[in-house]
Amino acid sequence: MTSALPPAWPERAAWGTATKLRAWQSEAMNKYFTENPRDFLTVATPGAGKTTFALTVAAELLARRVVERLVIVAPTDHLKTQWAEAAGRAGIPLDPAYSAGQGKTSKDYLGIVVTYAGVAVNPLAMRIRTERFKTLVILDEVHHAGDALSWGDGVREAFDPATRRLALTGTPFRSDINPIPFVTYEPGPDGVPRSRADYSYGYGEALADHVVRPVLFMAYSGEMTWRTSAGDEVAARLGEPLTKDLTQQALRTALDPKGAWMPAVLQAADKRLGEVRRHVPDAGGLVIATDQDSARAYAKLLRSITGEAPVVVLSDEKAASKKIGAFTTSDDRWMVAVRMVSEGVDVPRLAVGVWATTTSTPLFFAQAVGRFVRARKRGETASVFLPSVPNLLGFASEMEVQRDHVLKRRVSDDGDIFAAENDLLAAANASESASSDLDGFAFEALDSNATFDRVLYDGGEFGHAGEVHVGSEEEMDFLGIPGLLEPDQVRDLLHSRQSERAQKQKKDMASKAREAIRATQDAEKLTQHEQLSVLRRELNGLVAAWYHRTGQAHGITHSTLRKQCGGPAAAVATAEQLTERIEKIREWAMKKSS
């Protein structure tokens, strides 16, 4: 069979996968065939074209008779089929239905595609198969070989005799004590071993080369209220400094489909998708849900918003892969999925995403965002809607950071985002059930509302001062950004819209200040109770506007005003004390504007 395979490199890429190699793929190919290593680790950002690169290497090694058979190890069953289809287009027939107990495959196949879990079931059978032929093993998203000790041991035992091993990954490695088989480790500055990639191609490089799309992160805040298991009601603003537990509870309240936050954000996301579809008619959206009940509820909300029933994909459905495949080639507007966003799930037309899951690790974030960055033509942009939760916003601002696998890294803080995530893959691919008691904390979501917070793009933040309501002109300044723009045009447009609105707000602020003074004077004609209520509302509104302008928490602002002006808490302050604080915060605002 291999005699029918003409050389694929360096003249062109593997058959059916690309008309020519991208610059990074050519460079990596050149390095690979110059060094001819037995083991080679390629770290490339999602959407860069790792599949094309790997299949081109495979085709060339087959054509040169360096290897006779190919084994591809993927994280999920869905990706087994996806790899087999891509290899088939490249002229390399592979069996995606192979199992360890099966033994032989049809002579029509040049190899097999299996999962890491499948290898761990019977590594000896895989080893015997690997020994029978000169074999190239492609380890897709190789960091999963470190997810469990049994998986790593299985991969090592099965493929130790392989002639060549090509390891691929596109997401951040974790910090744990399980070494990844066939990956080279070298001591870091602190003496702790770190993985060493043979070739790296990061998101920043891919964006500069127009290989991936720029991503606009649309962050939404809002007031959340919930009841604890003790019967206490708690109110907090999403995005304000909170403890880890309170942040998680506020997030769960926001994601409750019965509240007002999710419908508002879904409506905003659909508006954004509508703007993108003006320029990219087949652009699609994906809502990433925590569990099946939430997914179905979000689907109902989307149907009421759009008038169309979205595609719902649940991880324990036998038809999940078929549904994803059908959505990929359709022009349907939305898909709602329960964590079905593991590495390599390829739906190039996805342009808008909604983060509606409580899972918030750097690995899962990179996997999820990787579903939206795959570029089809120059100018396409991606938009991901996020709750204003500190760790998610941190991940969004660090899109270009590349991380190596760190062995025996000591976790010094409970909030360390690089802490080991032992069961992530199992959770991502296991059957989902309704999550009524996440993290062992029983609570009841009572109320929520959504406000537009800011846009994160290219390491910068863009937004408007004051509270930006969903559906307002200020929000549309960002939702209405055209769907076809170059990265530098996106940046310029964000700056422009922020600047124009700031000038308008400055004029409006002066006008409102005059009105507020008149309102304060009028308040003197009211009863004492009415006067105090008016002044407290005025003060709280200014404190909220100050938070949106500076990011300073409400409590800190009230505390600072008390220190500077004197007096007790606002709830028991006199009219004179409240008026003095109102004038003080207006003074801050005018100084900041000037």
C-alpha positions as CSV (number, residue, x, y, z in Angstrom):
1,M,0.0,0.0,0.0
2,T,2.8,2.4,0.9
3,S,4.2,2.2,-2.7
4,A,1.2,4.1,-3.9
5,L,2.0,7.0,-1.6
6,P,4.0,9.7,-3.4
7,P,6.3,12.0,-1.3
8,A,4.2,14.5,0.7
9,W,7.0,16.7,1.9
10,P,8.4,19.2,1.2
11,E,6.4,19.7,-2.0
12,R,2.9,19.7,-0.4
13,A,1.0,18.6,2.7
14,A,-0.8,15.3,3.2
15,W,-3.3,14.6,0.5
16,G,-6.7,16.1,1.2
17,T,-5.6,18.0,4.3
18,A,-4.1,21.2,2.8
19,T,-3.0,22.6,-0.6
20,K,0.4,23.5,1.0
21,L,2.0,23.5,4.4
22,R,1.9,26.6,6.6
23,A,5.2,28.2,7.5
24,W,5.3,26.7,11.0
25,Q,4.5,23.2,9.6
26,S,7.3,23.5,7.0
27,E,9.7,24.6,9.7
28,A,8.7,21.8,12.1
29,M,8.9,19.3,9.2
30,N,12.3,20.5,8.3
31,K,13.5,20.1,11.9
32,Y,11.9,16.7,12.2
33,F,13.5,15.2,9.1
34,T,16.8,16.9,9.7
35,E,17.1,15.4,13.1
36,N,15.2,12.2,12.4
37,P,14.4,11.6,16.1
38,R,12.7,8.6,17.6
39,D,10.6,10.9,19.9
40,F,9.4,14.4,18.9
41,L,7.1,16.7,20.9
42,T,5.2,19.4,19.0
43,V,3.3,22.0,21.1
44,A,1.0,24.1,18.8
45,T,-1.9,26.3,19.7
46,P,-5.4,24.9,18.9
47,G,-6.5,25.5,15.3
48,A,-2.9,25.8,14.1
49,G,-3.0,22.5,12.1
50,K,-1.4,19.8,14.2
51,T,-3.4,17.1,12.4
52,T,-2.1,18.2,9.0
53,F,1.4,18.3,10.3
54,A,1.2,14.9,11.9
55,L,-0.4,13.2,8.9
56,T,2.2,14.8,6.6
57,V,5.0,13.3,8.8
58,A,3.2,10.0,8.7
59,A,2.8,10.0,4.9
60,E,6.5,10.8,4.4
61,L,7.7,8.1,6.8
62,L,5.4,5.6,5.1
63,A,6.6,6.6,1.7
64,R,10.3,6.3,2.8
65,R,9.6,2.9,4.3
66,V,10.9,4.2,7.6
67,V,7.6,2.8,9.1
68,E,5.0,0.3,7.9
69,R,2.1,0.9,10.2
70,L,0.5,3.9,12.0
71,V,-1.2,4.0,15.5
72,I,-3.0,7.2,16.6
73,V,-3.9,7.6,20.2
74,A,-6.7,10.2,20.9
75,P,-8.4,11.4,24.1
76,T,-12.0,10.6,23.1
77,D,-14.1,8.3,20.8
78,H,-15.3,11.3,18.8
79,L,-11.7,12.2,18.0
80,K,-11.0,8.6,16.9
81,T,-13.5,9.1,14.0
82,Q,-12.2,12.6,13.3
83,W,-8.6,11.4,13.0
84,A,-9.6,8.4,10.8
85,E,-11.6,10.7,8.4
86,A,-8.7,13.1,8.2
87,A,-6.2,10.3,7.6
88,G,-8.5,8.8,4.9
89,R,-8.5,12.2,3.1
90,A,-4.7,12.0,3.3
91,G,-4.6,8.6,1.6
92,I,-3.9,6.7,4.9
93,P,-6.7,4.3,5.7
94,L,-7.1,3.8,9.4
95,D,-9.5,1.6,11.5
96,P,-11.2,3.8,14.2
97,A,-13.3,0.8,15.5
98,Y,-10.3,-1.3,16.6
99,S,-10.3,-2.7,20.1
100,A,-7.5,-4.5,22.0
101,G,-9.4,-7.8,22.0
102,Q,-9.9,-7.6,18.3
103,G,-6.4,-8.6,17.3
104,K,-6.2,-8.2,13.6
105,T,-7.8,-5.6,11.3
106,S,-8.6,-5.6,7.5
107,K,-5.6,-5.6,5.2
108,D,-7.1,-2.5,3.7
109,Y,-6.0,-0.5,6.7
110,L,-2.5,0.9,7.3
111,G,-3.2,1.4,11.0
112,I,-5.6,2.0,13.8
113,V,-7.0,4.8,16.0
114,V,-7.5,4.1,19.7
115,T,-8.1,6.1,22.9
116,Y,-5.8,6.4,25.9
117,A,-8.4,4.5,28.0
118,G,-8.4,1.8,25.4
119,V,-4.7,1.4,25.5
120,A,-4.8,1.1,29.3
121,V,-7.3,-1.7,29.1
122,N,-4.8,-4.1,27.4
123,P,-1.4,-2.5,26.8
124,L,0.2,-5.9,26.2
125,A,-2.0,-6.5,23.1
126,M,-1.0,-3.1,21.8
127,R,2.7,-3.8,22.5
128,I,2.5,-7.1,20.5
129,R,0.9,-5.2,17.6
130,T,3.6,-2.5,17.8
131,E,6.4,-5.1,17.7
132,R,5.0,-6.9,14.7
133,F,5.6,-3.9,12.3
134,K,7.8,-0.9,12.2
135,T,5.3,1.5,13.7
136,L,4.8,5.3,14.0
137,V,2.7,6.2,17.1
138,I,1.0,9.6,17.1
139,L,0.0,10.6,20.6
140,D,-2.6,13.3,20.2
141,E,-2.9,15.7,23.2
142,V,-0.2,13.7,24.9
143,H,-0.7,15.3,28.3
144,H,-3.6,12.9,28.9
145,A,-1.1,10.1,29.2
146,G,-0.3,11.8,32.6
147,D,-3.9,12.0,33.7
148,A,-3.8,8.7,35.5
149,L,-0.8,6.5,36.5
150,S,-2.4,3.5,34.7
151,W,-2.8,5.5,31.5
152,G,0.8,6.6,31.6
153,D,2.1,3.1,32.4
154,G,-0.2,1.6,29.7
155,V,1.1,4.0,27.0
156,R,4.7,3.3,28.0
157,E,4.3,-0.4,27.9
158,A,2.4,-0.5,24.7
159,F,4.5,1.8,22.6
160,D,8.0,1.3,24.0
161,P,9.0,-0.8,21.0
162,A,7.7,1.8,18.5
163,T,10.0,2.8,15.7
164,R,8.9,6.5,15.9
165,R,6.7,8.4,18.3
166,L,5.2,11.8,17.5
167,A,3.6,13.6,20.5
168,L,1.2,16.5,20.0
169,T,-0.4,18.9,22.4
170,G,-2.2,22.3,22.0
171,T,-3.3,23.0,25.6
172,P,-1.4,23.9,28.8
173,F,0.3,21.1,30.6
174,R,-0.6,20.6,34.3
175,S,1.6,20.5,37.3
176,D,1.5,17.0,38.9
177,I,3.7,14.1,39.8
178,N,2.9,11.8,36.8
179,P,5.6,12.1,34.1
180,I,4.2,11.9,30.6
181,P,5.7,9.0,28.7
182,F,8.3,9.7,25.9
183,V,8.5,13.4,26.9
184,T,11.9,14.9,27.7
185,Y,12.2,16.7,31.0
186,E,14.9,19.2,32.0
187,P,15.6,21.0,35.3
188,G,14.1,24.5,35.4
189,P,15.6,27.5,37.2
190,D,14.3,26.2,40.5
191,G,15.7,22.7,39.9
192,V,12.2,21.2,39.3
193,P,12.0,19.1,36.0
194,R,9.9,20.7,33.2
195,S,8.9,19.2,29.9
196,R,10.9,20.3,26.8
197,A,9.1,20.7,23.5
198,D,11.0,19.9,20.3
199,Y,8.9,22.5,18.4
200,S,6.6,25.1,19.8
201,Y,4.1,27.4,18.0
202,G,2.0,29.6,20.3
203,Y,-1.3,31.5,20.0
204,G,0.6,34.9,19.6
205,E,2.6,33.6,16.7
206,A,-0.4,32.0,15.1
207,L,-2.4,35.2,15.4
208,A,0.4,37.2,13.8
209,D,0.5,34.7,11.0
210,H,-3.3,34.8,10.5
211,V,-3.5,31.1,11.3
212,V,-6.0,31.6,14.1
213,R,-8.7,34.2,14.8
214,P,-8.5,37.0,17.3
215,V,-10.7,36.4,20.3
216,L,-12.9,39.1,21.9
217,F,-13.8,38.1,25.5
218,M,-17.1,39.8,26.5
219,A,-17.4,39.8,30.3
220,Y,-20.7,40.3,32.1
221,S,-21.3,41.2,35.7
222,G,-24.5,41.7,37.7
223,E,-26.1,41.4,41.2
224,M,-26.5,37.9,42.5
225,T,-28.7,36.8,45.5
226,W,-28.9,33.3,46.9
227,R,-29.9,31.4,50.1
228,T,-27.4,29.3,52.0
229,S,-28.2,25.9,53.5
230,A,-28.4,27.7,56.9
231,G,-31.3,29.9,55.5
232,D,-29.2,33.1,55.2
233,E,-29.6,35.3,52.1
234,V,-26.4,36.4,50.5
235,A,-26.1,39.2,47.9
236,A,-22.9,39.9,46.0
237,R,-21.8,41.4,42.7
238,L,-20.2,39.1,40.2
239,G,-16.6,40.1,39.7
240,E,-16.1,42.0,43.0
241,P,-13.4,40.6,45.3
242,L,-14.9,37.6,47.1
243,T,-13.7,34.5,48.9
244,K,-13.3,31.4,46.7
245,D,-16.5,29.9,48.0
246,L,-18.6,33.0,47.5
247,T,-17.2,33.5,44.0
248,Q,-18.3,29.9,43.1
249,Q,-21.7,30.4,44.7
250,A,-22.2,33.8,42.8
251,L,-21.2,32.0,39.6
252,R,-23.7,29.2,40.1
253,T,-26.4,31.8,40.8
254,A,-25.5,33.6,37.5
255,L,-25.7,30.3,35.6
256,D,-29.1,29.3,37.0
257,P,-31.4,29.2,33.9
258,K,-34.3,30.4,36.1
259,G,-32.6,33.7,36.9
260,A,-32.3,36.8,34.7
261,W,-28.5,36.6,34.1
262,M,-28.4,33.7,31.6
263,P,-31.3,34.9,29.4
264,A,-29.8,38.4,29.2
265,V,-26.3,37.0,28.3
266,L,-27.7,34.5,25.8
267,Q,-29.7,37.3,24.1
268,A,-26.5,39.5,24.0
269,A,-24.5,36.5,22.5
270,D,-27.2,36.0,19.9
271,K,-27.1,39.7,18.9
272,R,-23.3,39.3,18.5
273,L,-23.8,36.2,16.4
274,G,-26.3,38.1,14.2
275,E,-23.7,40.8,13.6
276,V,-21.0,38.2,12.7
277,R,-23.4,36.4,10.4
278,R,-23.8,39.6,8.4
279,H,-20.3,39.0,7.1
280,V,-20.0,35.2,7.8
281,P,-23.4,33.7,6.9
282,D,-22.7,30.3,8.3
283,A,-21.2,31.4,11.6
284,G,-22.4,29.3,14.6
285,G,-22.5,29.6,18.3
286,L,-21.8,27.2,21.2
287,V,-23.1,27.3,24.8
288,I,-20.9,25.2,27.1
289,A,-23.1,23.9,29.9
290,T,-22.3,22.2,33.2
291,D,-24.9,19.4,33.2
292,Q,-27.7,18.0,31.1
293,D,-30.6,19.8,32.9
294,S,-28.9,23.1,32.4
295,A,-28.1,22.3,28.8
296,R,-31.8,21.6,28.1
297,A,-32.9,24.7,30.0
298,Y,-30.5,26.9,28.0
299,A,-31.7,25.3,24.8
300,K,-35.3,26.4,25.7
301,L,-34.1,29.9,26.4
302,L,-32.3,30.1,23.0
303,R,-35.4,28.8,21.3
304,S,-37.5,31.6,22.8
305,I,-34.8,34.1,21.8
306,T,-34.1,33.0,18.3
307,G,-37.3,31.1,17.3
308,E,-35.0,28.2,16.3
309,A,-34.4,25.0,18.3
310,P,-30.6,24.7,18.9
311,V,-28.7,21.4,18.6
312,V,-28.2,19.8,22.1
313,V,-25.2,17.5,22.5
314,L,-24.9,15.4,25.7
315,S,-21.7,13.5,26.4
316,D,-23.4,10.2,27.1
317,E,-25.5,10.1,23.9
318,K,-24.5,7.6,21.3
319,A,-25.4,10.1,18.6
320,A,-23.2,12.9,20.1
321,S,-20.5,12.6,17.4
322,K,-23.1,12.5,14.6
323,K,-24.8,15.6,16.0
324,I,-21.5,17.5,16.1
325,G,-20.8,16.4,12.6
326,A,-24.2,17.4,11.3
327,F,-23.9,20.8,13.0
328,T,-20.4,21.3,11.5
329,T,-21.8,21.2,7.9
330,S,-25.1,22.9,8.5
331,D,-25.9,26.6,8.9
332,D,-27.8,26.1,12.2
333,R,-27.4,29.0,14.6
334,W,-26.7,27.4,18.0
335,M,-25.4,24.3,19.6
336,V,-25.6,23.6,23.4
337,A,-23.1,21.0,24.7
338,V,-22.2,19.5,28.0
339,R,-18.4,19.7,28.1
340,M,-18.1,18.2,24.6
341,V,-15.3,20.6,23.8
342,S,-12.3,18.3,24.4
343,E,-9.2,18.9,22.3
344,G,-9.5,18.6,18.6
345,V,-13.3,18.7,18.3
346,D,-13.3,20.5,15.0
347,V,-16.2,22.8,14.1
348,P,-14.5,25.6,12.1
349,R,-17.6,27.8,11.8
350,L,-18.0,28.3,15.5
351,A,-17.5,32.1,16.0
352,V,-19.4,32.9,19.3
353,G,-19.3,31.0,22.6
354,V,-21.0,31.3,25.9
355,W,-19.2,30.1,29.0
356,A,-22.0,28.6,31.1
357,T,-20.1,26.0,33.1
358,T,-18.7,25.9,36.6
359,T,-15.6,24.1,35.4
360,S,-12.9,26.7,35.5
361,T,-9.4,25.2,35.2
362,P,-6.7,26.6,32.8
363,L,-6.7,23.3,30.9
364,F,-10.4,23.2,30.3
365,F,-10.4,26.9,29.4
366,A,-7.8,26.4,26.8
367,Q,-9.7,23.4,25.4
368,A,-12.9,25.4,25.2
369,V,-11.6,28.6,23.7
370,G,-9.6,26.5,21.2
371,R,-12.9,25.5,19.6
372,F,-13.4,29.1,18.4
373,V,-10.0,30.2,17.2
374,R,-9.7,28.0,14.1
375,A,-9.5,30.4,11.1
376,R,-11.0,29.7,7.7
377,K,-10.2,33.0,6.0
378,R,-8.5,36.2,7.0
379,G,-10.5,38.7,9.0
380,E,-12.8,36.3,10.9
381,T,-13.1,37.1,14.6
382,A,-14.3,35.0,17.6
383,S,-16.3,36.2,20.6
384,V,-16.6,34.3,23.9
385,F,-19.0,35.6,26.6
386,L,-17.8,35.1,30.1
387,P,-19.0,35.7,33.6
388,S,-16.9,38.3,35.3
389,V,-15.1,35.8,37.5
390,P,-11.5,36.6,38.4
391,N,-9.9,33.3,37.4
392,L,-11.7,33.2,34.0
393,L,-10.8,36.8,33.3
394,G,-7.2,35.9,34.2
395,F,-7.2,33.0,31.7
396,A,-8.6,35.3,29.0
397,S,-5.8,37.9,29.6
398,E,-3.1,35.1,29.4
399,M,-4.1,33.6,26.1
400,E,-0.6,33.8,24.8
401,V,1.1,32.2,27.7
402,Q,2.7,28.8,27.0
403,R,3.2,26.4,29.9
404,D,5.4,23.3,30.2
405,H,4.6,20.2,32.3
406,V,6.1,20.6,35.8
407,L,6.9,17.6,37.8
408,K,6.5,17.5,41.6
409,R,5.5,21.2,41.7
410,R,4.5,22.3,45.2
411,V,1.1,24.0,45.5
412,S,1.6,26.9,47.9
413,D,-1.9,28.4,47.7
414,D,-5.4,27.0,47.5
415,G,-6.1,29.5,44.8
416,D,-3.2,28.4,42.6
417,I,-4.6,28.0,39.1
418,F,-1.9,25.6,38.2
419,A,-2.9,23.1,40.9
420,A,-3.2,19.5,39.8
421,E,-6.6,18.7,38.2
422,N,-6.6,14.9,38.7
423,D,-10.0,14.0,37.4
424,L,-10.5,16.6,34.6
425,L,-10.5,14.3,31.6
426,A,-12.7,11.7,33.3
427,A,-15.2,14.4,34.2
428,A,-15.1,15.8,30.7
429,N,-15.9,12.5,29.1
430,A,-18.0,10.8,31.7
431,S,-21.8,10.6,31.7
432,E,-23.3,13.8,32.9
433,S,-26.1,14.1,35.5
434,A,-27.9,17.0,37.0
435,S,-25.6,18.8,39.4
436,S,-27.9,19.7,42.4
437,D,-25.2,19.8,45.0
438,L,-22.0,21.0,43.4
439,D,-19.0,21.1,45.7
440,G,-21.1,19.6,48.5
441,F,-22.7,23.0,49.1
442,A,-26.5,23.1,49.1
443,F,-28.0,26.5,48.3
444,E,-30.8,28.1,46.4
445,A,-30.3,30.7,43.7
446,L,-32.9,33.5,44.3
447,D,-32.3,36.3,41.9
448,S,-29.8,37.6,39.3
449,N,-29.4,40.3,36.7
450,A,-26.7,41.0,34.1
451,T,-24.8,44.1,33.2
452,F,-22.1,44.5,30.5
453,D,-18.7,44.7,32.2
454,R,-15.9,44.9,29.7
455,V,-14.1,43.5,26.7
456,L,-10.8,41.8,27.0
457,Y,-8.7,41.7,23.9
458,D,-5.0,41.4,23.2
459,G,-4.0,41.9,26.8
460,G,-6.1,45.1,27.1
461,E,-9.5,45.9,28.6
462,F,-12.2,48.1,27.0
463,G,-15.5,49.3,28.3
464,H,-17.5,52.3,29.4
465,A,-17.7,54.1,32.7
466,G,-20.8,53.5,34.9
467,E,-23.3,50.7,34.7
468,V,-23.8,49.4,31.2
469,H,-27.2,47.8,30.9
470,V,-27.9,44.8,28.6
471,G,-29.6,46.1,25.4
472,S,-28.2,49.6,25.7
473,E,-26.3,51.6,23.0
474,E,-23.2,51.4,25.1
475,E,-23.3,47.6,25.0
476,M,-23.9,47.6,21.2
477,D,-20.7,49.6,20.8
478,F,-19.0,46.3,21.4
479,L,-21.6,43.7,20.3
480,G,-21.9,45.5,16.9
481,I,-18.2,45.1,16.0
482,P,-18.1,43.7,12.4
483,G,-17.4,40.0,12.1
484,L,-14.6,40.5,9.5
485,L,-11.7,42.6,10.8
486,E,-7.9,42.2,11.0
487,P,-6.5,42.0,14.5
488,D,-5.1,45.6,14.4
489,Q,-8.5,46.8,13.1
490,V,-10.2,45.2,16.0
491,R,-7.9,46.9,18.4
492,D,-8.3,50.3,16.8
493,L,-12.1,50.0,16.7
494,L,-12.2,49.1,20.4
495,H,-10.1,52.1,21.3
496,S,-12.2,54.4,19.0
497,R,-15.6,53.3,20.5
498,Q,-14.3,53.6,24.0
499,S,-12.9,57.1,23.4
500,E,-16.0,58.4,21.6
501,R,-18.3,57.1,24.4
502,A,-16.0,58.6,27.1
503,Q,-16.3,62.1,25.5
504,K,-20.1,61.8,25.4
505,Q,-20.2,60.5,29.0
506,K,-18.0,63.4,30.2
507,K,-20.6,65.8,28.8
508,D,-23.5,63.8,30.2
509,M,-21.8,63.7,33.6
510,A,-21.6,67.4,33.8
511,S,-25.3,67.7,33.0
512,K,-26.2,65.0,35.5
513,A,-24.1,66.7,38.2
514,R,-26.1,69.9,37.7
515,E,-29.4,67.9,37.9
516,A,-28.2,66.0,41.0
517,I,-27.5,69.3,42.7
518,R,-31.0,70.5,42.0
519,A,-32.4,67.1,43.1
520,T,-30.4,67.4,46.4
521,Q,-31.8,70.9,46.9
522,D,-35.3,69.6,46.2
523,A,-34.7,66.8,48.7
524,E,-34.6,69.4,51.5
525,K,-38.3,70.0,50.9
526,L,-39.1,66.3,51.6
527,T,-39.8,64.6,54.9
528,Q,-36.7,63.5,56.8
529,H,-37.3,59.8,55.9
530,E,-37.8,60.6,52.2
531,Q,-34.8,62.9,52.1
532,L,-32.5,60.3,53.6
533,S,-33.8,57.6,51.1
534,V,-33.1,59.9,48.2
535,L,-29.6,60.7,49.3
536,R,-28.7,57.1,50.0
537,R,-29.9,56.1,46.5
538,E,-27.9,58.9,45.0
539,L,-24.8,57.9,46.9
540,N,-25.1,54.1,46.1
541,G,-25.6,55.0,42.4
542,L,-22.4,57.0,42.4
543,V,-20.5,54.3,44.2
544,A,-21.7,51.7,41.7
545,A,-20.5,54.0,38.8
546,W,-17.2,54.4,40.5
547,Y,-16.8,50.6,40.7
548,H,-17.4,50.3,37.0
549,R,-14.9,53.0,36.3
550,T,-12.1,52.0,38.6
551,G,-12.8,48.4,39.6
552,Q,-12.8,49.4,43.3
553,A,-15.3,47.3,45.3
554,H,-18.3,49.1,46.7
555,G,-17.4,48.4,50.3
556,I,-13.9,49.9,49.9
557,T,-15.3,53.1,48.3
558,H,-17.8,53.5,51.1
559,S,-15.1,53.0,53.7
560,T,-12.8,55.5,52.0
561,L,-15.6,58.1,51.9
562,R,-16.2,57.6,55.6
563,K,-12.6,58.0,56.4
564,Q,-12.4,61.3,54.4
565,C,-15.7,62.8,55.4
566,G,-16.3,61.2,58.8
567,G,-19.4,59.7,60.2
568,P,-21.0,56.3,60.5
569,A,-22.1,53.8,57.8
570,A,-24.4,55.2,55.1
571,A,-27.4,53.3,56.6
572,V,-27.3,55.5,59.7
573,A,-25.6,58.6,58.4
574,T,-27.3,62.0,58.6
575,A,-28.4,63.9,55.5
576,E,-25.5,66.3,55.9
577,Q,-23.0,63.5,56.1
578,L,-24.5,61.8,53.0
579,T,-24.5,65.0,51.1
580,E,-20.8,65.6,51.9
581,R,-19.9,62.0,50.6
582,I,-21.9,62.6,47.4
583,E,-20.0,65.8,46.8
584,K,-16.7,64.1,47.5
585,I,-17.2,61.2,45.1
586,R,-18.4,63.7,42.4
587,E,-15.1,65.5,43.0
588,W,-13.2,62.3,42.5
589,A,-15.1,61.7,39.2
590,M,-14.3,65.2,37.9
591,K,-10.6,64.9,38.8
592,K,-10.4,61.5,37.0
593,S,-12.1,62.9,33.9
594,S,-9.8,65.9,33.7
